[in-house]
Each structure stands twice: as C-alpha cells, then as structure tokens.
Amino acid sequence: MLLASSLATVGAGAMSLAVFTDSKASTGAWTTGTIILGVAPAVSFNATGIMPGDTGTQVIAVSNTGTGQLRYAMTTAISGDVKGLAAQMTLNITTGPVAAGACTGASVYSGTLTAALLGNPAQGADAGDRTVNAAATDNLCFQWTFPKASGNAFQAAATNATFTFAAEQTANN
C-alpha cells in the first residue's frame, strides 16, 4: 500500500510540473551621427601685383554635409611675410553674398589680416562661434583691402594666410 501511494504521489508531481510559458524579444540598434565640415574654395585668394587702394572679395562656403548641427571657429596663420604686409592689409568678413564688388551682409570680423578670427576653436560654445545645421551652408564674404596710404616700404611685399576652420558638434557640448 505504501508503494502504491508513493507511485501515485510521484505521478501527480510529474503532472504538476507542466506550466504555460511564452517569451518575446525586443531589439535595439544605434547609429552615430556625423559632423562633416566643408570649405570651398580651397584657395581663397591669389592676388598678385596689387597696389595701394586695391581691394578684392571672395565668398567662402562653410558647409555641413553631416547629420548633426556643428559649431565652428576660424583662425588665421600668416607665413612668408618679411615686410609686415599682413599687418598692413585689412580684412572684413561678413555673412552673405557679394553685391557690386562688395560684401553686403552683417560684419563678423573687421581688422587686420594678421588677427583675423571667428570664435574660438576650444571645445564648447564661445563668443563668435558660428553654427551650421546639417545639410546647410554658411556663406562668408571675405573682403581684403591694401590701404591707399601704404608707402614704399611695401613694394614687392608678399604674405600668405591660411584660414583654418575647426568644427565640433553642438549637441551635448
């Protein structure tokens, strides 16, 4: 009898192990955005034989072909300037296009070629930094002037300027 009772209990226990179950999965995917700075044209100026009183303009397109908004700054490095021509020349940078040979937008820099800058390339938002949305372009008009009052000391002078644009993300920064 004890044996029969034990077998019945084991059989009942086996039956009680059956339960309904179910499971589902949820997946996640992550893709990072991009910050892709473009500057055109690559050569902004190639002014030769300039005389006191001459001026010239060039629109530089600063583009963002990335997927996130960017913030940029611009610095200037001068080289090959034996006679101080860069400190003599003036540069005005405005937003927008050229009309009748002059830059027409709001001024974002006005001073010597030597000191030309926009914002600060240090990380984070700084005064003067400019923003460009994804798939957008910021057109800057550069207008240089060789002052009419420049004297004989600047004959046969030369200078080279490299404008460096540095960009970073604006999101969470």
C-alpha positions as CSV (number, residue, x, y, z in Angstrom):
1,M,0.0,0.0,0.0
2,L,2.8,2.3,0.9
3,L,4.4,1.6,-2.5
4,A,1.1,2.3,-4.4
5,S,0.7,5.6,-2.5
6,S,4.3,6.6,-3.3
7,L,3.8,5.9,-7.0
8,A,0.6,7.9,-7.1
9,T,2.4,10.9,-5.5
10,V,5.2,10.7,-8.0
11,G,2.8,10.6,-10.9
12,A,0.9,13.6,-9.5
13,G,4.1,15.6,-9.1
14,A,5.1,14.9,-12.7
15,M,1.7,16.3,-13.8
16,S,2.1,19.5,-11.8
17,L,5.4,20.4,-13.5
18,A,3.6,21.4,-16.7
19,V,3.0,25.2,-17.0
20,F,2.3,27.6,-19.9
21,T,5.2,29.8,-21.0
22,D,5.9,32.4,-23.5
23,S,8.8,34.8,-24.5
24,K,9.3,37.7,-26.8
25,A,12.4,39.7,-27.7
26,S,12.9,43.4,-28.2
27,T,16.0,44.6,-30.1
28,G,17.8,47.9,-30.2
29,A,20.1,49.5,-32.8
30,W,22.3,52.5,-32.5
31,T,23.9,54.6,-35.2
32,T,26.0,57.6,-34.6
33,G,25.6,60.9,-36.4
34,T,28.3,62.8,-38.2
35,I,29.9,66.2,-38.3
36,I,31.4,66.8,-41.8
37,L,32.9,70.3,-42.4
38,G,33.5,71.5,-45.9
39,V,35.2,74.7,-47.0
40,A,35.2,75.9,-50.6
41,P,37.1,77.2,-52.4
42,A,40.3,75.6,-51.2
43,V,42.3,78.6,-52.4
44,S,40.6,81.8,-51.3
45,F,42.9,84.4,-52.9
46,N,45.7,84.6,-55.3
47,A,46.1,88.4,-55.6
48,T,49.3,89.4,-57.4
49,G,50.6,92.8,-58.4
50,I,48.3,94.6,-56.0
51,M,48.7,98.4,-55.5
52,P,47.7,100.7,-52.6
53,G,44.0,101.2,-52.7
54,D,43.2,97.8,-54.3
55,T,40.6,95.5,-52.8
56,G,39.1,92.1,-53.6
57,T,36.4,89.8,-52.4
58,Q,35.8,86.1,-52.1
59,V,32.8,84.2,-50.8
60,I,33.9,81.1,-48.8
61,A,31.2,78.5,-48.3
62,V,31.4,76.7,-45.0
63,S,29.2,73.6,-45.3
64,N,28.0,70.8,-43.1
65,T,27.3,67.6,-45.0
66,G,26.9,65.7,-41.8
67,T,23.8,64.7,-39.9
68,G,24.2,66.9,-36.8
69,Q,24.4,70.6,-36.2
70,L,28.0,71.8,-35.9
71,R,29.7,74.9,-34.4
72,Y,32.9,76.3,-36.0
73,A,35.6,78.8,-35.4
74,M,38.2,80.2,-37.8
75,T,41.8,81.1,-37.1
76,T,44.4,82.7,-39.3
77,A,48.1,81.8,-39.7
78,I,50.5,84.1,-41.6
79,S,53.6,82.9,-43.3
80,G,56.3,84.3,-45.7
81,D,55.6,87.8,-44.5
82,V,59.0,89.6,-44.4
83,K,57.8,93.2,-44.7
84,G,54.7,93.0,-42.5
85,L,52.2,93.1,-45.3
86,A,49.6,91.1,-43.4
87,A,49.5,93.6,-40.6
88,Q,49.1,96.4,-43.1
89,M,46.2,94.8,-45.0
90,T,42.7,95.0,-43.7
91,L,40.1,92.2,-43.9
92,N,36.4,92.4,-43.4
93,I,34.3,89.2,-43.1
94,T,30.6,89.4,-43.5
95,T,27.7,87.0,-43.8
96,G,26.1,86.7,-47.2
97,P,26.9,87.5,-50.8
98,V,28.9,90.0,-52.8
99,A,26.9,92.8,-54.5
100,A,28.6,95.4,-56.8
101,G,32.0,94.1,-55.8
102,A,31.5,94.5,-52.0
103,C,30.4,92.2,-49.2
104,T,26.9,93.2,-48.2
105,G,26.0,91.2,-45.1
106,A,26.5,91.7,-41.4
107,S,30.1,92.1,-40.3
108,V,31.5,89.2,-38.2
109,Y,35.2,90.4,-38.3
110,S,36.9,93.6,-39.2
111,G,40.6,94.3,-38.7
112,T,44.0,93.3,-39.9
113,L,44.6,90.2,-41.9
114,T,47.1,89.1,-39.2
115,A,44.5,88.9,-36.5
116,A,41.5,87.5,-38.5
117,L,39.5,85.1,-36.4
118,L,35.9,84.0,-35.8
119,G,35.0,82.5,-32.4
120,N,37.4,80.2,-30.5
121,P,38.4,76.6,-31.6
122,A,38.4,75.5,-27.9
123,Q,35.8,72.9,-27.2
124,G,32.4,74.3,-26.2
125,A,30.4,77.3,-27.2
126,D,32.4,80.5,-27.3
127,A,31.6,84.1,-28.3
128,G,31.8,84.5,-32.1
129,D,31.5,80.7,-32.9
130,R,29.1,80.1,-35.8
131,T,26.7,77.3,-36.3
132,V,25.6,75.4,-39.4
133,N,22.7,72.9,-39.4
134,A,23.0,69.5,-41.0
135,A,23.0,69.7,-44.8
136,A,23.3,73.5,-44.8
137,T,25.9,76.1,-45.7
138,D,27.2,79.3,-44.1
139,N,28.5,81.8,-46.7
140,L,31.1,84.2,-45.5
141,C,32.3,87.0,-47.7
142,F,36.0,88.0,-47.3
143,Q,36.9,91.4,-48.5
144,W,40.6,92.5,-48.3
145,T,41.9,96.0,-48.8
146,F,45.5,97.1,-49.3
147,P,45.2,100.6,-47.8
148,K,45.8,103.5,-50.1
149,A,48.1,105.2,-47.6
150,S,50.6,102.2,-47.7
151,G,54.0,103.6,-48.5
152,N,57.1,102.5,-50.5
153,A,58.1,100.1,-47.7
154,F,55.5,97.7,-49.0
155,Q,56.8,97.5,-52.6
156,A,57.5,93.9,-53.6
157,A,56.0,92.6,-50.3
158,A,54.3,89.2,-50.0
159,T,52.3,87.3,-47.4
160,N,50.4,84.1,-47.2
161,A,47.4,83.5,-45.0
162,T,45.9,80.1,-44.0
163,F,42.4,80.3,-42.7
164,T,41.7,77.2,-40.6
165,F,38.1,76.3,-39.8
166,A,37.6,73.9,-36.8
167,A,34.2,72.3,-36.2
168,E,32.6,70.4,-33.4
169,Q,29.1,69.0,-32.6
170,T,26.7,71.3,-30.8
171,A,24.5,68.6,-29.3
172,N,25.5,67.9,-25.6
173,N,28.5,70.2,-26.0
